[in-house]
């Protein structure tokens, strides 16, 4: 089959994370949403419907003219029942759940039309699914489902992850059968890896420094480092090329982000290329134990829904200074700097320079900082990426130069 990823009207619920990526690129469990589907369906090809300003960084792909396409709503995660239903999907028919479009099968010509017109296909012939399947409605669902998704994703790993790992005799492993460590990963002396309540995944070239405690389910991505004495609690995903330490509980880091020092981070979702100063701490529970309500990114309205545990959401390239204190339900956009001595506001727009007063971060200075950070990892800021950032800057600071 061929597949096409699309996002519906609920995709706005995932900003600021989706300011710099399509919804299918969000990470939950070990893999991104797109990676899960591709591993399970093994399609002949895949494409995506993507906003114009993101298309140079995340291209739509090339349509195969002779084949039907199964469109998959990126908010829905694969399950055994849903995968089976998709395999059985007939031409010009769709699957829905509570009226929400889950998947639809249409021709390549129709697919091309909808990709070019940035529209979502509609079709009269639909089947309402009767089984439960995981899906995302708001960005906090990434955290509530992350435990189960780590357990789901380890089943997609090569068999080699279950065997052949070596560790110092001073390290302690509990429930080896649910520990998946790549043969190139390094486990330093004195580590405690506990998988009795969920699997532990440690990817290629990852480093778990001495004295670290991992309590599953936990995923440590490729080439990531857990600094000495780090404590990573259940439901946490540390994406590829991250460096983290201190205490982390039920958090998702996407990639190239650093929290290398002590400090607590709980129930938080971190994008790419973030950096958190030493002793940055997040609150993820209100003093009165009431639900945490979060701002809608587009209209600044507090959500009518809420969760009891929620810390912070950070868009890409944002940073905190040492001793930063983040309140429950803090939402920070793209490329902002927080260095105020008191609690920052609960919504921090993109490209904000937040000290004792709030100013707009000069765009050329922001790009310079991005490029410097990327060069530290042997990369550089490409022109198309800078154009994407300019679009985001203009969206939120249209009157600024």
Rosetta blueprint (number, residue, H / E / L):
1 X L
2 X E
3 X E
4 X E
5 X E
6 X E
7 X L
8 X L
9 X H
10 X H
11 X H
12 X H
13 X H
14 X H
15 X L
16 X L
17 X H
18 X H
19 X H
20 X L
21 X L
22 X L
23 X H
24 X H
25 X H
26 X L
27 X E
28 X E
29 X L
30 X L
31 X E
32 X E
33 X H
34 X H
35 X H
36 X H
37 X H
38 X H
39 X H
40 X H
41 X H
42 X L
43 X L
44 X L
45 X E
46 X E
47 X E
48 X E
49 X L
50 X L
51 X L
52 X H
53 X H
54 X H
55 X L
56 X L
57 X L
58 X L
59 X L
60 X L
61 X L
62 X L
63 X L
64 X L
65 X L
66 X L
67 X L
68 X L
69 X E
70 X E
71 X E
72 X E
73 X E
74 X L
75 X L
76 X E
77 X L
78 X L
79 X L
80 X H
81 X H
82 X H
83 X H
84 X H
85 X H
86 X H
87 X H
88 X L
89 X L
90 X L
91 X L
92 X L
93 X E
94 X E
95 X E
96 X E
97 X E
98 X L
99 X L
100 X E
101 X E
102 X E
103 X E
104 X E
105 X E
106 X E
107 X L
108 X H
109 X H
110 X H
111 X H
112 X H
113 X H
114 X H
115 X H
116 X H
117 X H
118 X L
119 X L
120 X L
121 X L
122 X L
123 X L
124 X L
125 X L
126 X E
127 X E
128 X E
129 X L
130 X L
131 X L
132 X L
133 X L
134 X L
135 X E
136 X L
137 X L
138 X L
139 X L
140 X L
141 X H
142 X H
143 X H
144 X H
145 X L
146 X H
147 X H
148 X H
149 X H
150 X H
151 X H
152 X H
153 X H
154 X H
155 X H
156 X H
157 X L
158 X L
159 X H
160 X H
161 X H
162 X H
163 X L
164 X L
165 X L
166 X L
167 X L
168 X L
169 X L
170 X L
171 X L
172 X E
173 X E
174 X E
175 X L
176 X H
177 X H
178 X H
179 X E
180 X E
181 X E
182 X L
183 X L
184 X L
185 X L
186 X E
187 X E
188 X L
189 X L
190 X L
191 X L
192 X E
193 X E
194 X E
195 X L
196 X L
197 X L
198 X L
199 X L
200 X E
201 X E
202 X E
203 X L
204 X L
205 X L
206 X L
207 X E
208 X E
209 X L
210 X L
211 X L
212 X L
213 X E
214 X E
215 X E
216 X L
217 X L
218 X E
219 X E
220 X E
221 X L
222 X L
223 X L
224 X L
225 X E
226 X E
227 X L
228 X L
229 X L
230 X L
231 X E
232 X E
233 X L
234 X L
235 X L
236 X E
237 X E
238 X E
239 X L
240 X L
241 X L
242 X L
243 X E
244 X E
245 X L
246 X L
247 X E
248 X E
249 X E
250 X L
251 X L
252 X E
253 X E
254 X E
255 X E
256 X L
257 X L
258 X E
259 X E
260 X L
261 X L
262 X L
263 X L
264 X E
265 X E
266 X E
267 X L
268 X L
269 X E
270 X E
271 X E
272 X E
273 X L
274 X L
275 X E
276 X E
277 X L
278 X L
279 X L
280 X L
281 X E
282 X E
283 X L
284 X L
285 X L
286 X L
287 X L
288 X L
289 X L
290 X L
291 X L
292 X E
293 X L
294 X L
295 X E
296 X L
297 X L
298 X L
299 X L
300 X L
301 X L
302 X E
303 X L
304 X L
305 X L
306 X L
307 X E
308 X L
309 X L
310 X L
311 X L
312 X E
313 X E
314 X E
315 X L
316 X L
317 X L
318 X L
319 X E
320 X E
321 X L
322 X L
323 X L
324 X L
325 X E
326 X E
327 X L
328 X L
329 X L
330 X E
331 X E
332 X E
333 X L
334 X L
335 X L
336 X L
337 X E
338 X E
339 X L
340 X L
341 X L
342 X L
343 X L
344 X L
345 X L
346 X L
347 X E
348 X E
349 X L
350 X L
351 X L
352 X E
353 X E
354 X E
355 X L
356 X L
357 X L
358 X E
359 X E
360 X E
361 X L
362 X L
363 X H
364 X H
365 X H
366 X H
367 X H
368 X H
369 X H
370 X H
371 X H
372 X H
373 X H
374 X H
375 X H
376 X L
377 X L
378 X L
379 X L
380 X L
381 X L
382 X L
383 X H
384 X H
385 X H
386 X H
387 X H
388 X H
389 X H
390 X H
391 X H
392 X H
393 X H
394 X H
395 X H
396 X H
397 X L
398 X L
399 X L
400 X L
401 X L
